[in-house]
Amino acid sequence: MLKTPDVLLLFCLVGAAEALYKQWIPDTNYENKTNWDKGAIPCGSDTVQFSAQRKVSVFVETTHAVQEMRLPVDGEFILNSGAGFYVVSGQDPDCGAGVTAQFKDPASLQWFNPALWQTAATLNDLHDENFLFSVHEESVPCQYDDVVFKALSSFSVDTSSSQSSIPVKSVSVLGKMFGSTSEFSQYLSSRSGQLQFHGSSAVTVGHAGCGDPSGCECGNSMNNQKICGTVTCESVSCKKPLLPVGHCCEVCGAIVTIKYDTGFNLQAYRERIRQIFLVQPQYKSIQLGMSKVFNSQRLMEIIPFGTTPEIQVVLLDQEKGAQAETLARDILKDVRSHGTTIGIVEAEFQASSGSSSSQSGSSAGMVVGVVFGVLIIITFAVVVVVLIRKGVVKKPRMPSMPSLRSTKKNNDFALSDPLDHGFDNPMFDKPSMLPDIPDLYSTNNSLYVTQTGVHFVNPVYDDNETAFNA
């Protein structure tokens, strides 16, 4: 039975569709020391320099003293209330010897780099930094996601891709949320929008949110090559590394595959796993990613005939997957106890250690596939028989096999007949080899057969008159 807090949590989240918030991490803020080549914010003795040919939008939160400032040809400062600059004459005693601080070029930061995004289930989780782990494809904003750029911040993002547009549910910039296509298009055409968003693809808002409680497919598989092109995979040392769907690198851990029915809620189940398992000390280092994927179905494990939606739960840890495998087994125990209550029909796992759960579901699927295949073969045979009887298809003629008697007869004939020597040469053939045809040779007055051979009589000469002796 579910405990009371679990039941309350389940009812609170029933009907809540899968809606995630993806927050852009980099910024072009003046106060961010990582944006400066010296690794520090310029002070009153320093010369501030921006690349002359680079376009940049810089957010300034407070007031800053500078010795000198060299600005680009094209760019902007977005000043917070009360923010600005003033010039210090001479050396600033609080700054020391002055240096030239160069603002870094942010133009190469790509939208499809999963390392540049943070994922959270709610806005409160974003503010509290309760981030979710996702496979690489889903770390980048999906078509159903709300995209957030920090309120007191500016940025520069390259949106180039093979598609003409990047659809998302909404975009929040400088604390303002854009959910209307026309309104956001107007912002993109502004000076700030052109400096912040650049690239060959246009970000479009207004895409409907995911209305399926069991989750929706992200839609970033078409950009897999571009996403994985920004990822550097680390070497793994586990026995049998796993490659989750939508991920670019092999990992150590475990993957739980869940089959569900109409009562399943992805967001509620994610929260259930977090509250029941991830709060336990032995599982605090586990990274958990949960998403809907479509698994290819194969007849007799060979012939593809469709896809079925499943929930993929990816569990990663730093100890060659040992703790992840333990958590996977605990999840399966929970499914066996409460699966019907939370809408789960079946679950199984595979681990990077090489072990896996009972494959009873797969065995049953194999049996069903074999039975289905046999039925197809029987149906095909019946159809062929019917078509033959109706004359639509002619029955193929089988080649006749020679009988033993005929074979013997043919063999006797072959053995008794003389060998074929080609044409007969009357000068060398023996009498015994001549065919027994009466009156062909012996009755002919001009042809004689003797022991020495066959002789012709030349009518010009007569034996009675002339004899030739050697």
KAMO-V110261 format. One record per residue. RES is the residue in one letter. SS is DSSP state (h for helix, s for strand, l for the rest). PHI is phi in degrees with one decimal (NA if undefined). Layout:
BEGIN
res:RES ss:SS phi:PHI
res:RES ss:SS phi:PHI
END
This chain:
BEGIN
res:M ss:l phi:NA
res:L ss:l phi:-76.7
res:K ss:l phi:-72.5
res:T ss:h phi:-56.9
res:P ss:h phi:-60.1
res:D ss:h phi:-66.2
res:V ss:h phi:-64.7
res:L ss:h phi:-61.9
res:L ss:h phi:-62.5
res:L ss:h phi:-62.3
res:F ss:h phi:-70.1
res:C ss:h phi:-67.4
res:L ss:h phi:-100.7
res:V ss:l phi:-62.7
res:G ss:l phi:92.1
res:A ss:l phi:-76.9
res:A ss:l phi:-79.4
res:E ss:l phi:-69.4
res:A ss:l phi:-138.2
res:L ss:l phi:-111.9
res:Y ss:s phi:-110.7
res:K ss:s phi:-113.4
res:Q ss:s phi:-109.3
res:W ss:s phi:-73.9
res:I ss:l phi:-85.6
res:P ss:l phi:-66.1
res:D ss:l phi:-145.1
res:T ss:l phi:-119.3
res:N ss:s phi:-82.9
res:Y ss:l phi:-63.9
res:E ss:l phi:-82.2
res:N ss:l phi:-87.6
res:K ss:h phi:-65.1
res:T ss:h phi:-72.2
res:N ss:h phi:-85.1
res:W ss:s phi:-115.3
res:D ss:l phi:-65.8
res:K ss:l phi:-88.1
res:G ss:l phi:73.1
res:A ss:l phi:-147.6
res:I ss:l phi:-74.4
res:P ss:l phi:-58.9
res:C ss:l phi:-119.1
res:G ss:l phi:-63.5
res:S ss:l phi:-93.4
res:D ss:l phi:-96.8
res:T ss:s phi:-99.9
res:V ss:s phi:-95.0
res:Q ss:s phi:-131.2
res:F ss:l phi:-112.1
res:S ss:l phi:-60.0
res:A ss:l phi:-63.8
res:Q ss:l phi:-97.7
res:R ss:l phi:-95.6
res:K ss:l phi:-94.2
res:V ss:s phi:-149.1
res:S ss:s phi:-111.1
res:V ss:s phi:-113.9
res:F ss:s phi:-94.0
res:V ss:s phi:-117.2
res:E ss:l phi:-91.0
res:T ss:l phi:-132.4
res:T ss:s phi:-92.1
res:H ss:s phi:-135.8
res:A ss:s phi:-96.5
res:V ss:s phi:-138.5
res:Q ss:l phi:-87.2
res:E ss:s phi:-159.5
res:M ss:s phi:-136.2
res:R ss:s phi:-111.8
res:L ss:l phi:-96.8
res:P ss:l phi:-75.3
res:V ss:l phi:-66.0
res:D ss:l phi:-136.8
res:G ss:s phi:171.9
res:E ss:s phi:-155.1
res:F ss:s phi:-108.4
res:I ss:s phi:-101.4
res:L ss:s phi:-94.2
res:N ss:l phi:-69.9
res:S ss:l phi:-59.3
res:G ss:l phi:85.6
res:A ss:l phi:-86.3
res:G ss:s phi:169.9
res:F ss:s phi:-133.0
res:Y ss:s phi:-145.0
res:V ss:s phi:-97.2
res:V ss:l phi:-98.4
res:S ss:l phi:-84.2
res:G ss:l phi:83.9
res:Q ss:l phi:-88.6
res:D ss:l phi:-79.7
res:P ss:l phi:-63.5
res:D ss:l phi:-87.7
res:C ss:l phi:-112.9
res:G ss:l phi:84.3
res:A ss:l phi:-65.0
res:G ss:l phi:-76.7
res:V ss:l phi:-133.6
res:T ss:s phi:-97.8
res:A ss:s phi:-98.3
res:Q ss:s phi:-98.6
res:F ss:s phi:-77.7
res:K ss:l phi:-69.6
res:D ss:l phi:-83.7
res:P ss:l phi:-95.6
res:A ss:l phi:-66.7
res:S ss:l phi:-89.1
res:L ss:l phi:-78.0
res:Q ss:s phi:-101.4
res:W ss:l phi:-58.3
res:F ss:l phi:-89.8
res:N ss:l phi:-94.1
res:P ss:h phi:-64.1
res:A ss:h phi:-71.9
res:L ss:h phi:-99.5
res:W ss:s phi:-127.8
res:Q ss:s phi:-121.1
res:T ss:s phi:-118.0
res:A ss:s phi:-144.5
res:A ss:l phi:-78.7
res:T ss:l phi:-138.4
res:L ss:h phi:-67.0
res:N ss:h phi:-62.3
res:D ss:h phi:-65.2
res:L ss:h phi:-62.1
res:H ss:h phi:-67.0
res:D ss:l phi:-88.2
res:E ss:l phi:59.7
res:N ss:l phi:-93.2
res:F ss:l phi:-88.9
res:L ss:s phi:-102.9
res:F ss:l phi:-87.1
res:S ss:l phi:-139.5
res:V ss:l phi:-65.4
res:H ss:h phi:-57.4
res:E ss:h phi:-62.4
res:E ss:h phi:-93.4
res:S ss:h phi:-74.2
res:V ss:l phi:-80.6
res:P ss:l phi:-52.1
res:C ss:l phi:-88.4
res:Q ss:l phi:-67.2
res:Y ss:l phi:-100.7
res:D ss:l phi:-90.9
res:D ss:s phi:-96.1
res:V ss:s phi:-95.9
res:V ss:s phi:-124.8
res:F ss:l phi:-106.0
res:K ss:l phi:-54.4
res:A ss:l phi:-62.1
res:L ss:l phi:-93.3
res:S ss:l phi:-165.9
res:S ss:l phi:-122.9
res:F ss:l phi:-164.0
res:S ss:l phi:-145.4
res:V ss:s phi:-134.0
res:D ss:s phi:-91.8
res:T ss:l phi:-98.5
res:S ss:l phi:-63.2
res:S ss:l phi:-160.0
res:S ss:l phi:-78.6
res:Q ss:l phi:-97.3
res:S ss:l phi:-77.3
res:S ss:s phi:-140.6
res:I ss:s phi:-121.7
res:P ss:s phi:-80.8
res:V ss:l phi:-141.7
res:K ss:l phi:-73.9
res:S ss:s phi:-156.6
res:V ss:s phi:-134.7
res:S ss:s phi:-111.3
res:V ss:s phi:-129.4
res:L ss:l phi:52.8
res:G ss:l phi:84.9
res:K ss:s phi:-109.5
res:M ss:s phi:-96.0
res:F ss:s phi:-108.4
res:G ss:l phi:-117.0
res:S ss:l phi:-102.9
res:T ss:h phi:-62.2
res:S ss:h phi:-66.1
res:E ss:h phi:-67.8
res:F ss:h phi:-72.1
res:S ss:h phi:-61.7
res:Q ss:h phi:-65.5
res:Y ss:h phi:-67.6
res:L ss:h phi:-63.2
res:S ss:l phi:-82.3
res:S ss:l phi:-74.9
res:R ss:h phi:-64.8
res:S ss:h phi:-65.3
res:G ss:h phi:-62.2
res:Q ss:h phi:-69.0
res:L ss:h phi:-79.1
res:Q ss:h phi:-85.8
res:F ss:s phi:-112.1
res:H ss:s phi:-144.6
res:G ss:l phi:136.8
res:S ss:l phi:-79.8
res:S ss:l phi:-108.2
res:A ss:s phi:-98.6
res:V ss:s phi:-76.2
res:T ss:s phi:-119.5
res:V ss:l phi:-111.7
res:G ss:l phi:98.6
res:H ss:l phi:-67.3
res:A ss:l phi:-62.5
res:G ss:l phi:-70.2
res:C ss:l phi:-71.8
res:G ss:l phi:-96.1
res:D ss:l phi:-99.4
res:P ss:l phi:-59.9
res:S ss:l phi:-82.8
res:G ss:l phi:99.1
res:C ss:l phi:-131.2
res:E ss:l phi:-69.2
res:C ss:l phi:-60.7
res:G ss:l phi:95.2
res:N ss:l phi:-97.8
res:S ss:h phi:-62.6
res:M ss:h phi:-67.0
res:N ss:h phi:-104.6
res:N ss:h phi:-58.5
res:Q ss:h phi:-63.3
res:K ss:h phi:-69.9
res:I ss:h phi:-64.4
res:C ss:h phi:-69.4
res:G ss:l phi:-67.4
res:T ss:l phi:-96.6
res:V ss:l phi:-101.7
res:T ss:l phi:-106.9
res:C ss:l phi:-84.9
res:E ss:l phi:-89.8
res:S ss:l phi:-71.3
res:V ss:l phi:-117.6
res:S ss:l phi:-117.4
res:C ss:l phi:-76.5
res:K ss:l phi:-65.4
res:K ss:l phi:-135.9
res:P ss:l phi:-57.6
res:L ss:s phi:-108.9
res:L ss:l phi:-124.4
res:P ss:l phi:-65.0
res:V ss:l phi:-63.7
res:G ss:l phi:87.6
res:H ss:l phi:-103.7
res:C ss:l phi:-94.1
res:C ss:l phi:-126.4
res:E ss:l phi:-71.8
res:V ss:s phi:-135.0
res:C ss:l phi:-103.7
res:G ss:s phi:155.8
res:A ss:s phi:-150.8
res:I ss:s phi:-126.2
res:V ss:s phi:-101.0
res:T ss:s phi:-107.9
res:I ss:s phi:-119.1
res:K ss:s phi:-104.7
res:Y ss:s phi:-131.0
res:D ss:l phi:-121.4
res:T ss:l phi:-67.1
res:G ss:l phi:-89.1
res:F ss:l phi:-85.0
res:N ss:l phi:-128.4
res:L ss:h phi:-64.5
res:Q ss:h phi:-66.3
res:A ss:h phi:-65.9
res:Y ss:h phi:-70.5
res:R ss:h phi:-59.9
res:E ss:h phi:-67.2
res:R ss:h phi:-62.2
res:I ss:h phi:-61.7
res:R ss:h phi:-64.4
res:Q ss:h phi:-76.3
res:I ss:h phi:-86.6
res:F ss:h phi:-112.8
res:L ss:h phi:-67.9
res:V ss:l phi:-79.0
res:Q ss:l phi:-72.9
res:P ss:h phi:-55.4
res:Q ss:h phi:-70.9
res:Y ss:h phi:-113.1
res:K ss:l phi:-68.6
res:S ss:l phi:-88.6
res:I ss:l phi:-76.2
res:Q ss:s phi:-99.0
res:L ss:s phi:-120.9
res:G ss:s phi:-122.2
res:M ss:s phi:-132.2
res:S ss:s phi:-158.9
res:K ss:s phi:-89.6
res:V ss:s phi:-130.7
res:F ss:s phi:-115.5
res:N ss:s phi:-94.2
res:S ss:s phi:-73.5
res:Q ss:s phi:-95.6
res:R ss:s phi:-129.9
res:L ss:s phi:-74.2
res:M ss:l phi:54.3
res:E ss:l phi:62.8
res:I ss:l phi:-128.1
res:I ss:s phi:-91.4
res:P ss:s phi:-71.3
res:F ss:s phi:-139.8
res:G ss:s phi:147.7
res:T ss:s phi:-130.1
res:T ss:s phi:-129.9
res:P ss:s phi:-74.1
res:E ss:s phi:-140.2
res:I ss:s phi:-102.8
res:Q ss:s phi:-101.0
res:V ss:s phi:-111.3
res:V ss:s phi:-99.3
res:L ss:s phi:-119.8
res:L ss:s phi:-121.7
res:D ss:l phi:-143.7
res:Q ss:l phi:-97.7
res:E ss:l phi:-115.8
res:K ss:l phi:56.2
res:G ss:l phi:86.6
res:A ss:h phi:-64.6
res:Q ss:h phi:-69.0
res:A ss:h phi:-63.6
res:E ss:h phi:-65.8
res:T ss:h phi:-62.1
res:L ss:h phi:-65.2
res:A ss:h phi:-61.0
res:R ss:h phi:-66.3
res:D ss:h phi:-66.2
res:I ss:h phi:-64.0
res:L ss:h phi:-65.8
res:K ss:h phi:-63.3
res:D ss:h phi:-64.4
res:V ss:h phi:-65.6
res:R ss:h phi:-63.8
res:S ss:h phi:-84.2
res:H ss:h phi:-127.0
res:G ss:h phi:-57.6
res:T ss:h phi:-66.1
res:T ss:h phi:-73.5
res:I ss:h phi:-101.8
res:G ss:l phi:84.7
res:I ss:s phi:-105.7
res:V ss:s phi:-89.2
res:E ss:s phi:-157.6
res:A ss:s phi:-146.8
res:E ss:s phi:-149.7
res:F ss:s phi:-141.1
res:Q ss:s phi:-133.6
res:A ss:s phi:-120.6
res:S ss:l phi:-73.4
res:S ss:l phi:-77.1
res:G ss:l phi:102.8
res:S ss:l phi:-86.8
res:S ss:s phi:-153.1
res:S ss:l phi:-78.2
res:S ss:l phi:-60.0
res:Q ss:l phi:-95.6
res:S ss:h phi:-58.9
res:G ss:h phi:-64.7
res:S ss:h phi:-69.6
res:S ss:h phi:-64.5
res:A ss:h phi:-61.1
res:G ss:h phi:-64.1
res:M ss:h phi:-65.3
res:V ss:h phi:-61.7
res:V ss:h phi:-60.4
res:G ss:h phi:-63.6
res:V ss:h phi:-63.4
res:V ss:h phi:-60.1
res:F ss:h phi:-62.1
res:G ss:h phi:-65.5
res:V ss:h phi:-63.1
res:L ss:h phi:-62.0
res:I ss:h phi:-64.0
res:I ss:h phi:-63.7
res:I ss:h phi:-62.6
res:T ss:h phi:-60.6
res:F ss:h phi:-63.3
res:A ss:h phi:-63.4
res:V ss:h phi:-62.1
res:V ss:h phi:-61.9
res:V ss:h phi:-62.6
res:V ss:h phi:-61.6
res:V ss:h phi:-60.7
res:L ss:h phi:-65.8
res:I ss:h phi:-67.2
res:R ss:h phi:-65.5
res:K ss:l phi:-82.7
res:G ss:l phi:83.8
res:V ss:l phi:-69.4
res:V ss:l phi:-119.7
res:K ss:l phi:-81.7
res:K ss:l phi:-69.8
res:P ss:l phi:-65.1
res:R ss:l phi:-80.5
res:M ss:l phi:-86.3
res:P ss:l phi:-63.8
res:S ss:l phi:-72.8
res:M ss:l phi:-93.4
res:P ss:l phi:-65.9
res:S ss:l phi:-78.9
res:L ss:h phi:-63.4
res:R ss:h phi:-64.6
res:S ss:h phi:-66.4
res:T ss:h phi:-66.7
res:K ss:h phi:-64.0
res:K ss:h phi:-60.3
res:N ss:h phi:-63.1
res:N ss:h phi:-67.3
res:D ss:h phi:-62.5
res:F ss:h phi:-61.5
res:A ss:h phi:-67.2
res:L ss:h phi:-78.8
res:S ss:h phi:-82.9
res:D ss:l phi:-71.6
res:P ss:l phi:-71.6
res:L ss:l phi:-69.1
res:D ss:l phi:-82.0
res:H ss:l phi:-98.5
res:G ss:l phi:85.8
res:F ss:l phi:-90.1
res:D ss:l phi:-83.0
res:N ss:l phi:-106.2
res:P ss:l phi:-65.2
res:M ss:l phi:-80.2
res:F ss:l phi:-126.5
res:D ss:l phi:-64.9
res:K ss:l phi:-86.0
res:P ss:h phi:-63.8
res:S ss:h phi:-64.4
res:M ss:h phi:-88.6
res:L ss:l phi:-77.0
res:P ss:l phi:-66.3
res:D ss:l phi:-82.8
res:I ss:l phi:-116.4
res:P ss:l phi:-62.9
res:D ss:l phi:62.8
res:L ss:l phi:-84.0
res:Y ss:l phi:-112.0
res:S ss:l phi:-67.5
res:T ss:l phi:-90.3
res:N ss:l phi:-83.0
res:N ss:l phi:-68.8
res:S ss:l phi:-101.2
res:L ss:s phi:-133.6
res:Y ss:s phi:-124.4
res:V ss:s phi:-110.5
res:T ss:s phi:-124.1
res:Q ss:l phi:-68.1
res:T ss:l phi:-90.8
res:G ss:s phi:144.2
res:V ss:s phi:-110.2
res:H ss:s phi:-124.7
res:F ss:s phi:-107.7
res:V ss:l phi:-102.8
res:N ss:l phi:-85.6
res:P ss:l phi:-65.8
res:V ss:l phi:-68.9
res:Y ss:l phi:-113.5
res:D ss:l phi:-120.1
res:D ss:l phi:-62.8
res:N ss:l phi:-71.4
res:E ss:l phi:-97.1
res:T ss:l phi:-131.4
res:A ss:l phi:-131.3
res:F ss:l phi:-108.5
res:N ss:l phi:-119.5
res:A ss:l phi:-74.2
END
